[in-house]
Amino acid sequence: MRVPWTWLNEYTDLRWDPQEAAHRLTMAGINVEGLSYEKLEISSVVSAKVLDVKPHPRKPGQQIGILDAGTEKLQIVSGAPGFKKGNIALVVRPGGTLPGGVRIEPRELDGVVSQGMAVCANELLTGQPPRPHEDIILLPPGTALGIPAQELFELDDWVMELELTVNYSHCLGILGVAMEASALAKTPLVLPEVLEKWNWAGAYGSLEPESHNDGEPEIQINLPDPELCPRYVGKLVEDVRFAYSPVNIERRLYLAGQRPLNLIVDATNYVMLETGQPLHAFDAGKISGKAIAVRSSRPGEVLVTLDGEERELPERTIVIADASGPVAVAGIMGGKATEITGATRKVLVESAYFEPLLVRLASQKLKLRTEAALRFEKGVDPTAQAAAAERAAALIAGLSGGMPVSGYAETNHLQIEPKRIMLHMKTVERVLGTKFSPETCREILEAINFQVEEGGTTVPEGTSILVTVPPRRVDIQAEVDLIEEVARHYGYGNLGIGDLSRVVPGGITDPHKLCVEKIRDLLVSLGGMECVTNSLVGPGDLACLGWNSGDPRGNPVRLRNPLSSQESVLRTSLIPGLMKVASANMRSGIPGMFIWEIGRVFFPSAELPIEAGQIGFASYGVLKPETWLGGPDESGFYRMKGVISSLMDLLGAFNIEYLPRAGMPFHPGRSARIVANMSTIGEIGELHPVCLKHLDIPLPVTASWLSLDGLMSAVKPRDYKAVSRFMPVERDLAVIVPEGVPGGDVIDSIRKTGKHLVSVILFDIWRKPPVPPDHKSLAIRLVYQPQDRTLTEEELAEDRQRIMKRLKEDYDAVLRA
Amino acid sequence: MLSSEGKDESFFISVKKGGKARDFIMRKVCASDMKHNLAEMKSHVLEEISKVSTSEELDSVRVRYLGRKGEISVLLKHIGSLAPEERPEFGAAVNALREQVADAISRRKDELDKLALEEILHRDTIDISLPGEVYEIGGLHPLTKAMREVASVFSSLGFAAYESREAETDEMNFVKLNIAPGHPARDMQETFYLSDNTLMRTHTSPGQIRGMLSLKGKLPVRFIVPGRVYRRDPTDASHHPVFHQVEGLAVDIDVTFKELRGVLSAFMKRFFGQEVSTRLRPSYFPFTEPSCEVDISCMFCKGKGCSVCGGSGYLEVAGAGMVHPRVLVNGGYDPGKVTGFAFGFGLDRLAMLKYGIDDIRLLYGNDRRFLSQFRGL
């Protein structure tokens, strides 16, 4: 909300500069997001008296006037009705400017030179031509001549931009802000006369109207469904004539962000901005049937709203209807048919309380976020309808020269019980950590127009106060809300800072979480770069990896209201995200990368999706370029398998098996299931060429995933074993096996068969003669190290025989000569 | 080579040096002559030793003079030709010579060894300016680094870490946090829905409820909830539909707003630096009362006002407040007996401020050139 500084100070004389006021308000919760000096870009616009006029010889309707602008005489041509001898006008001198960069130079009008221009309000405030029937600005008789416009009107002002939280709906009127500011600055609050009369600021809310007009109201108000609209005030203003508002009012409306239209509509807007109560003005003459009803929209009903749009009214929209049908969308926007026009002679000012939620829903569905809707949906003061209507009627009457105001109708189903809350000093201290006296609390609360009494008889004297909450404060429901009022007006910064002696951890220490952090460190030390990718992916990302409905990963949890199809489902794997990272980096010319991510993947389930922790890996290209010392370090299946093995080793996850697998997204001959305790805990492999093609990735990529739960279940606590005092013995073994025998099986078999082995390392594979065709020779280094002795040659030979016998039986292996 | 002829009163010692023979004539005259001759021999031998340039040559010099048949050893064989009274003196002189020569050889050997070692060291010198073998160490994502710092500071303030769900029920995400259907606060959060009543959490605050429920009324409650949250905000420099938050909750019999100030101010100082000051500004959250925004003095301009803080000198980094009594009830705690405070902040924003990152998309783009800048400590 925009709050012009001069307007604010009309209600309380702040004696602060605008910066100080903005800071104080912000620190009391009235968030001033911006403060700017709004200067009307005009120059050389001054008061000037029309000394004499004569008709333009060739242009009918135009007058040639001689004007006294104080220091000089100007000849100006104008056709305005107010351009008469003796009137004081506002003129732009030659070389002067109007907003929007409009520059006024002497110009010739059919042979007559006009040295400047007499302006109307629209020209002065916007630089745009006069509106229909708009006269030039006329200044009161006796106004000094040659005085700049800035000194004659409030044109330049500071404007505070408020960014209010939803609980401060009472500050959606400038008076509400003024009330807060007056409490902070300890300056008195001065209400406009009508509002003072209606006790608008009182702790019990505005006064109820005492009596209705005698006899039949001119327009009957029917509230068939008090749930939709419990209170509706209709104020009739008769004998109105069309006019524009005075310059100061128009300028204030502009500064507050509201476009002035005409005196009547401006008055309703002005009062809305002042009090926070939205008002609407109907042309009463266009209401058919002498009665209106506030009811729910009927199927198929349409309304042409003030903005000229024909709108189909959504279900459960509150409408104001006359005999012909809807004439306004309640609390949001009026209808075109009953709009105020030049022909309007009788006005119905509407001031009502509409059900906030219904206004909000209708405003959302209609995509009409008007100032009125914004206020209704937050909840307005339920007592202020009559006061606001009276204020607007008085404004209209006052501004348009004392027109008679009559007619008054109100229907009220609202029973406002004053809300009373007991505030215990003990609770204040318990919550804030600072002791407060009842006097301090009383002072603070009374300053913002709460009513405070002694705490009553049920509690010891001086320990509590009984607080009556003004009805405009719809946000105050309970004792803690009062504590916040006390705290924010006392100043959060004055509450003291508590000591931090409390060190007893009060939570859940999750060993799983600690382990995840260790895994992160291990992966960093193994050369991996951590990534954080979007957990929202597109179905296309999953399809590219060949996961269709047959695979759980092809059946993601879908968002109902995604922003785009690329971010419309929850990821079922970390691989799609990592593929995007790999692809983007390839395209940036990064020759190679080993990346990983730890995060959650999601699968559909009965109510809430299953969330599972996963580690994803991907690598491509040259991880480390060739240097003069050697290299390069290339990514690939074995490189990644090595990383995973190292990770498993460091974590203490043993008995991990790599078994053949099939299916997307991996190369069938270059991928494996990672198995622990008979269950698959992950996969590793080079991406299938078809997937790479779908992903438009030019280089081979190796990827892997591990289930965090699966990995944790494979981790076994490590037992300390005594270190052998005996020297290790190394023996090499070369075995020839048929090509189809998995080398890993041979190694595992040796590990299980040999005795006292501490390490079995495959150091070479040989496939050329003398190894027979379709066979391979595996060169394996065995390291023996028993705890209690050094093995003898006989023992070593015996072990070799045992191993070879096993390998012969299982794999048809022979010892290479 | 040595040749000696035992005739008359004199004998010869021939010493071949460098192929040239030189004879010392040892005359059987008197001890003083003998001494003179021994001195002459000594100076000759020492000179010879000093000129030797390899340890092999030195060894042959040693054998020639000190070997069992060496020249100095041989001298003693002639002791019999001297008068008996002169024999002890001659013997002592020869032994002294022997020792001096042995000593000189030993010193020369040390010198030669040293020279040889120097030669080896010189020969083995490498070009230390060439690059070494570099290990490719990976790196943590800046969000992880920031998260760890956050967790570590709060751990020292007595807060454990609790991980909660990312997919949530409407009930947990809104209703239990005092945000009933139709509550205007729901407007503040654009929500991704999965079904009528399930959604992606829009904040880590449902972790407050789940955390409290899992503690089953035990005191104290003191934990943080880090994790991903989801909002229907189109991506731009400061928005990403998926981002990270950290929630904090403390509930006990004597938790106050004052302590909340203390905790937040301590955290900000430890996370951003001692010079950072914290202020709490009244605000509104449905699940806290009183509520506040947490501002820190801008670390870029030291509070003077700059483009980062929009000239205000302060940066809004978190929201906080005293836990609303209804929320305590929803977590299984009695607001008549306990009070609590809660806070929440965007980890992405904190990390961006700490590391000076100006576009949130960089965090989710994972460009290697970006990530590798955060590899160090």
Chai-1 contact restraints between the chains, C-beta under 6 A:
chainA,res_idxA,chainB,res_idxB,connection_type,confidence,min_distance_angstrom,max_distance_angstrom,comment,restraint_id
A,M27,B,R281,contact,1.0,0.0,6.0,A-B,restraint_1
A,A28,B,P282,contact,1.0,0.0,6.0,A-B,restraint_2
A,G29,B,P282,contact,1.0,0.0,6.0,A-B,restraint_3
A,T165,B,S283,contact,1.0,0.0,6.0,A-B,restraint_4
A,T165,B,Y284,contact,1.0,0.0,6.0,A-B,restraint_5
A,V166,B,P184,contact,1.0,0.0,6.0,A-B,restraint_6
A,V166,B,A185,contact,1.0,0.0,6.0,A-B,restraint_7
A,V166,B,Y284,contact,1.0,0.0,6.0,A-B,restraint_8
A,N167,B,Y284,contact,1.0,0.0,6.0,A-B,restraint_9
A,L357,B,G182,contact,1.0,0.0,6.0,A-B,restraint_10
A,K378,B,P184,contact,1.0,0.0,6.0,A-B,restraint_11
A,R430,B,T339,contact,1.0,0.0,6.0,A-B,restraint_12
A,V431,B,M322,contact,1.0,0.0,6.0,A-B,restraint_13
A,V431,B,T339,contact,1.0,0.0,6.0,A-B,restraint_14
A,L432,B,F257,contact,1.0,0.0,6.0,A-B,restraint_15
A,G433,B,T256,contact,1.0,0.0,6.0,A-B,restraint_16
A,G433,B,F257,contact,1.0,0.0,6.0,A-B,restraint_17
A,G433,B,K258,contact,1.0,0.0,6.0,A-B,restraint_18
A,V480,B,E289,contact,1.0,0.0,6.0,A-B,restraint_19
A,D481,B,E289,contact,1.0,0.0,6.0,A-B,restraint_20
A,E484,B,E289,contact,1.0,0.0,6.0,A-B,restraint_21
A,E484,B,P290,contact,1.0,0.0,6.0,A-B,restraint_22
A,A487,B,P290,contact,1.0,0.0,6.0,A-B,restraint_23
A,R488,B,P282,contact,1.0,0.0,6.0,A-B,restraint_24
A,Y492,B,L280,contact,1.0,0.0,6.0,A-B,restraint_25
A,Y492,B,C292,contact,1.0,0.0,6.0,A-B,restraint_26
A,G493,B,R279,contact,1.0,0.0,6.0,A-B,restraint_27
A,L495,B,K258,contact,1.0,0.0,6.0,A-B,restraint_28
A,G496,B,K258,contact,1.0,0.0,6.0,A-B,restraint_29
A,I497,B,R261,contact,1.0,0.0,6.0,A-B,restraint_30
A,I497,B,G262,contact,1.0,0.0,6.0,A-B,restraint_31
A,G498,B,K258,contact,1.0,0.0,6.0,A-B,restraint_32
A,G498,B,E259,contact,1.0,0.0,6.0,A-B,restraint_33
A,G498,B,G262,contact,1.0,0.0,6.0,A-B,restraint_34
A,L500,B,G262,contact,1.0,0.0,6.0,A-B,restraint_35
A,L500,B,A266,contact,1.0,0.0,6.0,A-B,restraint_36
A,R502,B,G158,contact,1.0,0.0,6.0,A-B,restraint_37
A,V503,B,G158,contact,1.0,0.0,6.0,A-B,restraint_38
A,V504,B,G158,contact,1.0,0.0,6.0,A-B,restraint_39
A,V504,B,P220,contact,1.0,0.0,6.0,A-B,restraint_40
A,P505,B,G158,contact,1.0,0.0,6.0,A-B,restraint_41
A,P505,B,A160,contact,1.0,0.0,6.0,A-B,restraint_42
A,G506,B,P220,contact,1.0,0.0,6.0,A-B,restraint_43
A,G506,B,V221,contact,1.0,0.0,6.0,A-B,restraint_44
A,G506,B,R222,contact,1.0,0.0,6.0,A-B,restraint_45
A,G507,B,A160,contact,1.0,0.0,6.0,A-B,restraint_46
A,G507,B,Y162,contact,1.0,0.0,6.0,A-B,restraint_47
A,G507,B,R222,contact,1.0,0.0,6.0,A-B,restraint_48
A,G507,B,F223,contact,1.0,0.0,6.0,A-B,restraint_49
A,I508,B,A160,contact,1.0,0.0,6.0,A-B,restraint_50
A,I508,B,Y162,contact,1.0,0.0,6.0,A-B,restraint_51
A,T509,B,A160,contact,1.0,0.0,6.0,A-B,restraint_52
A,V524,B,G138,contact,1.0,0.0,6.0,A-B,restraint_53
A,V524,B,L140,contact,1.0,0.0,6.0,A-B,restraint_54
A,G527,B,E136,contact,1.0,0.0,6.0,A-B,restraint_55
A,G527,B,G138,contact,1.0,0.0,6.0,A-B,restraint_56
A,G528,B,G138,contact,1.0,0.0,6.0,A-B,restraint_57
A,M529,B,G138,contact,1.0,0.0,6.0,A-B,restraint_58
A,M529,B,G139,contact,1.0,0.0,6.0,A-B,restraint_59
A,M529,B,L371,contact,1.0,0.0,6.0,A-B,restraint_60
A,E530,B,L140,contact,1.0,0.0,6.0,A-B,restraint_61
A,E530,B,H141,contact,1.0,0.0,6.0,A-B,restraint_62
A,E530,B,T144,contact,1.0,0.0,6.0,A-B,restraint_63
A,C531,B,N366,contact,1.0,0.0,6.0,A-B,restraint_64
A,V532,B,H141,contact,1.0,0.0,6.0,A-B,restraint_65
A,V532,B,L143,contact,1.0,0.0,6.0,A-B,restraint_66
A,N534,B,V242,contact,1.0,0.0,6.0,A-B,restraint_67
A,N534,B,Y364,contact,1.0,0.0,6.0,A-B,restraint_68
A,S535,B,V242,contact,1.0,0.0,6.0,A-B,restraint_69
A,L559,B,F192,contact,1.0,0.0,6.0,A-B,restraint_70
A,R560,B,Y193,contact,1.0,0.0,6.0,A-B,restraint_71
A,N561,B,Y193,contact,1.0,0.0,6.0,A-B,restraint_72
A,L563,B,R232,contact,1.0,0.0,6.0,A-B,restraint_73
A,L563,B,P234,contact,1.0,0.0,6.0,A-B,restraint_74
A,V581,B,N366,contact,1.0,0.0,6.0,A-B,restraint_75
A,N585,B,R368,contact,1.0,0.0,6.0,A-B,restraint_76
A,I590,B,R368,contact,1.0,0.0,6.0,A-B,restraint_77
A,M593,B,R368,contact,1.0,0.0,6.0,A-B,restraint_78
A,L608,B,A167,contact,1.0,0.0,6.0,A-B,restraint_79
A,L608,B,T198,contact,1.0,0.0,6.0,A-B,restraint_80
A,P609,B,A167,contact,1.0,0.0,6.0,A-B,restraint_81
A,K624,B,E136,contact,1.0,0.0,6.0,A-B,restraint_82
A,L629,B,E133,contact,1.0,0.0,6.0,A-B,restraint_83
